[in-house]
């Protein structure tokens, strides 16, 4: 006996370009006790805001942890996937290495000219 999968159309629930954080939580409102998997179908979704993606990541992670139900994403276009991946990198503690930038201050146009004409 297999348990039912909750297939959720993101387009039908929150539209083609969800832009609000609270929209992410709405997606999980249709999941009932007994579902063994959640599939978020992004077919027809053209854009998601960073706020929506951030909240979706957090709700998805909490849902998977607390209820032990896997949540998969299907039919997301490249732009949507790029936003989801960018948010996941920031949420998972991946930190880009810091780069050191040198700052040179000039107090007048002569100082700027000297800097621009210098060989180093």
C-alpha positions in Angstrom: 0.0 0.0 0.0 1.5 3.3 -1.1 0.8 6.6 0.5 -0.5 9.6 -1.6 1.7 12.3 -3.0 0.6 15.9 -2.6 1.0 17.4 -6.1 0.8 21.1 -5.7 0.6 23.5 -8.6 2.4 26.7 -7.6 0.8 28.5 -10.5 -2.7 27.7 -9.3 -1.9 28.4 -5.6 0.1 31.6 -5.9 0.2 32.7 -9.5 2.8 33.0 -12.3 5.2 35.3 -10.4 4.9 35.0 -6.6 6.5 37.9 -4.9 5.4 37.7 -1.3 6.9 35.7 1.6 3.5 34.6 2.9 2.7 33.0 -0.4 5.3 30.3 0.2 3.5 29.0 3.3 0.2 28.8 1.3 1.7 26.0 -0.8 1.8 23.6 2.1 -1.7 24.2 3.2 -3.0 21.4 1.0 -0.8 18.7 2.5 -2.8 16.3 4.6 -1.9 13.7 7.1 -0.8 10.6 5.3 1.0 12.2 2.4 4.4 10.7 2.0 5.8 13.2 -0.4 5.2 16.8 -1.6 5.8 17.8 -5.2 5.8 21.5 -6.0 5.1 21.9 -9.7 6.4 25.2 -11.0 5.0 24.7 -14.5 3.8 28.1 -15.8 5.6 30.0 -13.1 7.8 32.6 -14.8 9.4 34.4 -11.9 9.8 34.2 -8.1 11.0 37.0 -5.9 14.0 36.5 -3.6 11.7 37.0 -0.6 9.4 34.2 -1.8 12.3 31.9 -2.6 13.8 32.6 0.9 10.6 31.8 2.7 10.0 28.8 0.5 13.4 27.4 1.4 12.8 28.0 5.1 9.2 26.5 5.1 10.4 23.5 2.9 13.3 22.8 5.2 11.1 23.0 8.4 8.4 20.9 6.8 10.9 18.2 5.8 12.5 18.2 9.3 9.4 18.3 11.4 7.2 15.9 9.3 9.9 13.9 7.6 8.2 14.3 4.2 10.5 15.0 1.2 9.6 18.1 -0.8 10.7 18.0 -4.5 10.5 20.7 -7.1 9.4 20.0 -10.7 9.2 21.9 -13.9 10.9 25.1 -12.7 12.4 27.2 -15.5 16.1 28.3 -15.4 15.4 31.7 -13.8 13.3 30.2 -11.0 15.9 27.5 -10.3 18.7 30.1 -10.3 16.8 32.0 -7.6 16.1 28.9 -5.5 19.7 27.8 -5.7 21.0 31.3 -4.9 18.8 31.4 -1.8 19.8 27.9 -0.8 23.5 28.8 -0.9 22.9 31.7 1.5 20.7 29.7 3.8 23.1 26.7 4.0 25.9 28.8 5.4 28.0 28.9 2.2 29.9 32.1 2.5 31.9 33.5 -0.4 35.5 34.3 0.4 36.0 38.0 1.2 38.1 40.0 -1.2 40.4 42.8 -0.1 40.0 46.0 -1.9 42.5 48.8 -1.5 41.1 52.3 -1.1 43.1 55.3 -2.2 41.9 58.6 -1.2 42.6 61.9 -3.0 41.8 65.3 -1.6 41.8 67.3 -4.8 42.0 67.2 -8.6 45.8 67.4 -8.6 46.0 64.3 -6.4 43.5 62.5 -8.7 45.6 63.5 -11.8 48.8 62.3 -10.1 47.2 59.0 -9.2 45.8 58.4 -12.7 49.1 59.3 -14.3 51.2 57.2 -12.0 52.8 54.0 -13.3 51.9 51.8 -10.4 
